[in-house]
Amino acid sequence: MKHLWDYQVSDQLPVREWYPSDLQLRLYAEASGDFNPIHLDDVYARAAGFDGVIAQGMLTMAQLGALLTGWMGEEGILISFEVRFNKIVRVGERILCTGIIKDKLSNSLTFDLWAVNVKGEKVISGSSTLLFKTSNNIHKSQQLLSNSINSILIDNGEKQVVRIIDRDLIGRESNPVRVKIEANEVRKFTEAVGIPFEDRVPPTFFVTFMKGSIEGIDLFQPGTIQGEQKFTYLQPISVGDEIVYTRRIKDIFERSGNLGQMIFVVVETTGCNNLGEEIFIMSSTIIFLDRIA
């Protein structure tokens, strides 16, 4: 049996094949709380300029997460996972998820990850780092990757000028929200993603932490799409754990692209345990499309 530490740089991960369906998009909406109509209402999606409903970006990211966690099994501790959403994913498309080992240290592996459609276009690309599960690493992992959220998020082949707007909102926070990770909620999430429930928390489960409104901005407006997503995992998280999280506006800017004029809002969510120790940091870039605002 080959162990994680036996793998070398340039070794490729297996391929995960995925065909998103209307039913899966609805199940994921119910599990994650993302009821954005561009994922559920064909008429609305067409009015927004798409060919029909499109898959949730976080559902696509969850397929990469399923590939990674299924491959590493119980021998690894995921400490970072970030992606950029390059192309929309349509219902019924054949999507292939895979990756390659980019770097190897004595206690960790770093990957380049991606998913492609039938045209060979990367619909999502990103990276991840895991630690080998040892007595030194199991209790607390370290943050290895810097936050590079303010990079170009939508590729259209053109250089773009970024204009910062509404900067008064930057730094505003939600009130703390206390949640308990319930087994039935995790099970519902894994079923929606299409992976077995194994009493452990999937790497993208924290997108369900959507409570905690921030004064002056509605982050749940219909028609928004995902630009980029990053998770940093600072401690292992299990079913039954209690977490207190807050959400904060990290940046707001405007940009013109192939979808027209867009407003980008970067939201950072930080989760802590009952001792006040940070457990995870989640950075989400939400794109507001001007034409359907």
C-alpha positions in Angstrom: 0.0 0.0 0.0 1.3 3.4 -1.0 1.3 6.1 1.7 1.1 9.8 1.3 4.7 10.3 2.1 5.7 7.9 -0.7 4.4 10.3 -3.3 6.8 12.6 -5.2 6.7 15.9 -7.0 4.9 15.6 -10.4 2.8 12.6 -9.3 -0.7 13.1 -10.5 -3.9 12.7 -8.5 -6.6 10.4 -9.8 -9.5 11.9 -11.9 -12.9 12.5 -10.4 -15.7 12.7 -13.0 -18.7 14.8 -12.3 -22.0 15.5 -14.2 -23.9 18.3 -12.3 -27.7 17.9 -12.5 -30.7 20.1 -11.7 -31.5 17.9 -8.7 -28.0 18.2 -7.3 -28.0 22.0 -7.7 -31.2 22.1 -5.7 -29.9 19.7 -3.1 -26.8 21.8 -2.7 -28.9 24.9 -2.3 -30.8 23.3 0.5 -27.7 22.0 2.2 -25.6 25.2 1.8 -28.3 27.9 2.1 -27.3 29.3 -1.4 -30.7 29.8 -3.0 -29.4 32.2 -5.7 -31.9 32.0 -8.5 -29.2 31.8 -11.3 -28.6 28.2 -10.0 -32.3 27.2 -9.7 -34.5 29.3 -12.0 -33.8 28.8 -15.7 -35.9 31.9 -16.7 -34.0 34.1 -14.3 -30.6 32.7 -15.4 -31.4 33.4 -19.0 -32.5 37.0 -18.2 -29.2 37.4 -16.4 -27.4 36.6 -19.7 -26.6 32.9 -19.2 -27.7 29.9 -21.3 -29.6 28.5 -18.4 -29.0 27.7 -14.8 -25.4 27.4 -13.8 -23.8 25.2 -11.1 -22.8 26.9 -7.8 -19.1 27.7 -7.8 -18.8 26.2 -4.3 -20.4 23.0 -5.5 -17.6 22.8 -8.2 -15.0 23.5 -5.6 -16.5 20.8 -3.4 -15.8 18.3 -6.2 -12.1 19.2 -6.0 -12.3 18.9 -2.2 -13.9 15.5 -2.5 -11.1 14.4 -4.9 -8.4 15.5 -2.5 -9.9 14.2 0.8 -10.9 10.9 -0.8 -7.3 10.5 -2.1 -5.5 11.4 1.1 -7.8 9.4 3.4 -6.8 9.5 7.1 -3.1 10.1 6.6 -3.3 13.8 5.9 -4.4 17.1 7.5 -5.7 19.7 5.1 -4.4 23.1 6.0 -5.2 25.3 3.0 -7.4 25.1 0.0 -8.0 27.9 -2.5 -9.5 28.2 -6.0 -10.3 30.7 -8.7 -13.5 30.2 -10.7 -12.6 30.6 -14.4 -15.6 29.4 -16.3 -19.2 28.7 -15.5 -20.4 25.1 -15.3 -23.7 24.1 -16.9 -26.1 21.4 -15.9 -25.2 18.1 -17.7 -21.6 19.1 -18.5 -18.9 16.5 -18.1 -16.3 17.9 -15.6 -13.0 16.1 -14.8 -11.3 17.1 -11.6 -7.6 16.2 -11.0 -4.3 17.7 -9.8 -0.6 17.2 -9.4 1.9 17.4 -6.6 3.7 20.6 -7.0 6.0 20.5 -3.9 7.0 18.1 -1.2 8.6 18.8 2.2 9.5 16.5 5.0 6.0 16.9 6.5 3.8 18.2 3.7 2.6 18.1 0.1 1.4 21.0 -2.0 -0.8 20.5 -5.0 -2.0 22.3 -8.1 -5.7 21.4 -8.6 -8.0 22.0 -11.6 -11.2 20.8 -13.3 -11.8 20.9 -17.0 -14.9 20.7 -19.3 -15.2 18.7 -22.5 -13.5 21.5 -24.4 -10.4 21.1 -22.2 -11.1 24.6 -20.6 -10.3 24.9 -16.9 -13.5 25.8 -15.2 -11.7 26.1 -11.8 -8.1 26.1 -10.8 -6.3 26.3 -7.4 -4.0 24.8 -4.9 -3.9 23.1 -1.6 -1.5 22.0 1.1 -1.7 19.1 3.5 0.4 17.9 6.4 1.2 14.3 7.0 -0.8 13.2 10.1 1.8 12.7 12.8 1.8 13.4 16.6 3.5 16.7 16.0 0.9 17.9 13.4 -2.4 16.4 14.5 -3.4 19.0 17.2 -2.5 22.3 15.5 -1.5 23.1 11.9 0.3 26.2 10.7 -0.7 28.7 8.0 1.7 28.2 5.1 0.2 30.2 2.3 -0.1 34.0 2.2 -3.4 35.6 1.4 -3.4 36.7 -2.2 -7.1 37.4 -2.6 -6.6 40.7 -4.5 -5.5 39.1 -7.7 -7.3 39.1 -11.0 -10.4 36.9 -10.5 -12.1 36.8 -13.9 -9.8 36.1 -16.9 -10.9 37.9 -20.1 -7.5 38.4 -21.7 -7.4 42.1 -21.0 -5.6 44.2 -18.5 -8.1 45.9 -16.2 -8.1 49.0 -14.0 -9.5 48.5 -10.6 -11.4 51.4 -9.0 -12.0 51.0 -5.2 -15.5 52.1 -4.2 -17.6 52.3 -0.9 -14.5 52.0 1.2 -16.4 53.0 4.3 -17.8 49.5 4.4 -14.3 47.9 4.6 -13.6 46.7 8.1 -17.3 46.3 9.1 -18.0 43.1 11.0 -21.0 41.0 11.8 -22.0 40.1 15.4 -20.4 36.8 16.5 -22.5 33.7 15.6 -22.3 30.5 17.6 -23.0 27.2 15.8 -22.6 23.5 16.6 -21.6 21.2 13.8 -24.4 18.8 13.6 -24.1 15.3 12.1 -27.3 15.6 10.1 -26.2 18.9 8.6 -22.9 17.4 7.5 -24.7 14.4 6.1 -27.0 16.6 4.1 -24.0 18.5 2.7 -22.1 15.3 1.7 -25.1 13.9 0.0 -25.6 17.1 -2.0 -21.9 17.1 -3.0 -22.1 13.4 -3.9 -19.7 11.9 -1.4 -20.2 9.4 1.4 -20.9 10.6 5.0 -17.9 9.5 7.1 -18.5 11.5 10.3 -15.9 14.1 9.3 -16.4 17.6 8.1 -15.8 18.2 4.3 -13.3 21.0 3.5 -15.9 23.3 2.0 -18.6 22.8 4.6 -18.0 26.2 6.1 -19.8 27.9 3.2 -22.9 27.0 5.1 -21.9 29.6 7.8 -24.0 32.3 6.2 -25.6 34.0 9.2 -24.2 37.2 10.6 -25.4 40.2 8.6 -23.1 43.2 8.1 -24.7 46.6 8.4 -24.8 48.5 5.2 -24.6 45.6 2.7 -26.7 42.7 1.6 -24.4 39.8 0.8 -27.3 37.5 -0.3 -28.7 39.5 -3.2 -30.0 37.3 -6.1 -27.7 37.1 -9.1 -24.3 37.2 -7.4 -21.6 34.8 -8.5 -18.4 33.5 -6.9 -15.1 34.9 -7.9 -12.5 33.3 -5.7 -12.5 31.2 -2.5 -9.8 30.4 0.0 -9.8 28.3 3.2 -7.1 28.1 5.8 -7.5 25.3 8.4 -5.7 26.0 11.6 -7.1 23.1 13.7 -8.9 19.8 13.0 -12.6 20.1 13.1 -15.1 17.4 13.9 -18.8 16.7 14.0 -20.1 18.0 17.4 -17.6 20.9 17.7 -18.9 24.3 18.7 -17.6 27.3 16.7 -18.1 31.0 17.0 -17.6 32.9 13.8 -17.6 36.5 12.6 -17.7 37.9 9.1 -15.8 41.0 8.0 -15.7 43.1 4.8 -12.1 43.0 3.8 -12.2 44.8 0.4 -14.7 46.3 -2.1 -13.8 47.3 -5.7 -15.3 47.6 -9.1 -14.1 46.2 -12.4 -15.4 45.9 -16.0 -15.2 42.4 -17.6 -16.9 40.0 -20.0 -20.0 40.0 -17.8 -20.2 43.8 -17.8 -19.7 46.1 -14.9 -19.1 44.2 -11.7 -18.6 45.0 -8.0 -16.3 42.7 -6.0 -16.8 42.2 -2.3 -14.2 40.3 -0.3 -15.6 38.8 2.9 -13.4 37.1 5.5 -15.0 34.7 7.9 -13.0 33.7 11.0 -14.1 30.7 13.2 -12.9 30.1 16.8 -13.4 27.4 19.4 -14.7 28.0 22.9 -11.2 29.0 24.0 -11.1 31.8 21.5 -8.5 30.0 19.4 -8.8 30.4 15.6 -9.9 27.2 13.9 -10.3 28.4 10.3 -10.2 31.5 8.1 -12.4 31.6 5.0 -12.0 34.3 2.4 -14.8 34.7 -0.2 -15.0 37.1 -3.2 -18.6 37.8 -4.1 -19.3 39.4 -7.5 -22.3 41.6 -7.9 -23.4 41.9 -11.6 -24.5 45.4 -12.3 -27.0 44.4 -15.0 -29.1 42.3 -12.6 -28.5 44.3 -9.4 
